[in-house]
Each structure stands twice: as C-alpha cells, then as structure tokens.
Amino acid sequence: MIGPYKHWDCEMFAGTLRCLVKDQLPDPEMLGLPLATSSHKTFRIKRLLAKKQMQNHPIPQWIRVKIGNKIRYSSKRRRWRRTKLGL
C-alpha cells in the first residue's frame, strides 16, 4: 500500500513502462495545477477579493463620451489566468 506521502514516478524506456515509488509528493506547479484558495476564507480575504472583483471592470461609456475617447480602455484590467493577486 502506498502511503499519503508517496507517489508513482513512471517513464517510458525502450518500449517498456518503468514505475518507481517516490517518497515525496510532486509540486503542484510542476503538475500544472494552480495553487487554489481554500473554500473556507476569512472575512478579510473575502472582502479583499470582492474589492478586486469590483475594480476589474471596463471604463463606463459616459466617461468615453465626456473625455472624447482619449481613454479607450482600463489599463488596470486583470485576467484571472495571467495576472495573480498574490494573496
């Protein structure tokens, strides 16, 4: 039986599959998994996430009309996959 801190390390070599049992867990970033936030958040973190969500919106159309289309887009927009908040 493999314990909770062991994983299989498999590789293909000369047409055969070789598997070894490693003693440590793989790094989630190496597997391509994001470091997800917990489902139970503190109120402070939840409030900060709500503020960042409200800030992440395009500029209103009336501002484009008022300024004369000098500001065309919000430079502080954030894509959830590209730019992280660093919490």
C-alpha positions in Angstrom: 0.0 0.0 0.0 1.3 3.5 -0.9 1.1 6.0 1.9 -0.2 9.5 1.6 3.3 10.9 1.0 4.3 8.6 -1.8 3.6 8.8 -5.5 4.4 6.8 -8.6 7.1 8.2 -11.0 6.6 6.4 -14.3 8.7 6.8 -17.5 8.8 5.0 -20.8 12.1 3.4 -21.6 12.8 1.1 -24.6 9.2 0.4 -25.1 8.5 -0.6 -21.5 7.0 1.4 -18.8 9.1 1.7 -15.6 7.4 2.9 -12.4 9.1 3.8 -9.2 7.6 4.9 -5.9 8.8 8.3 -4.7 8.7 9.4 -1.1 7.5 13.0 -1.5 4.5 14.5 -3.2 5.1 16.2 -6.5 5.0 20.0 -6.6 1.5 21.2 -7.7 3.1 23.8 -10.0 5.1 21.1 -11.8 1.8 19.2 -12.5 0.2 22.3 -13.9 -2.2 22.6 -11.0 -3.0 26.1 -9.7 -2.4 26.8 -6.0 -6.1 27.2 -5.2 -7.6 29.3 -2.4 -9.3 27.4 0.4 -13.0 27.0 0.4 -13.2 28.5 4.0 -11.9 32.1 3.7 -11.5 34.7 6.4 -13.7 37.7 6.1 -10.7 39.9 5.4 -9.7 37.8 2.4 -13.2 37.6 1.2 -13.6 41.4 1.4 -10.3 41.9 -0.5 -11.4 39.5 -3.2 -14.7 41.3 -3.6 -13.0 44.7 -3.9 -10.6 43.3 -6.6 -13.6 41.8 -8.4 -15.4 45.2 -8.4 -12.3 47.0 -9.6 -11.9 44.7 -12.6 -14.4 46.2 -15.0 -14.2 48.3 -18.1 -14.5 52.1 -18.1 -18.1 53.4 -18.3 -19.3 54.6 -21.7 -20.2 58.0 -20.4 -16.6 58.6 -19.5 -15.5 57.8 -23.1 -18.1 60.3 -24.3 -17.2 63.0 -21.7 -13.4 62.9 -22.4 -13.7 62.5 -26.1 -12.5 58.9 -26.5 -9.0 59.7 -25.1 -9.2 56.9 -22.7 -10.3 53.8 -24.6 -9.8 51.0 -22.1 -8.9 50.4 -18.5 -5.2 49.8 -18.1 -5.8 48.1 -14.7 -7.9 45.2 -16.1 -6.8 41.9 -14.8 -7.2 38.5 -16.4 -7.6 35.7 -13.9 -5.2 33.4 -15.6 -2.4 35.8 -16.5 -2.1 38.2 -13.5 -2.5 36.9 -10.0 -3.3 38.9 -6.9 -0.5 37.5 -4.8 -2.5 36.5 -1.8 
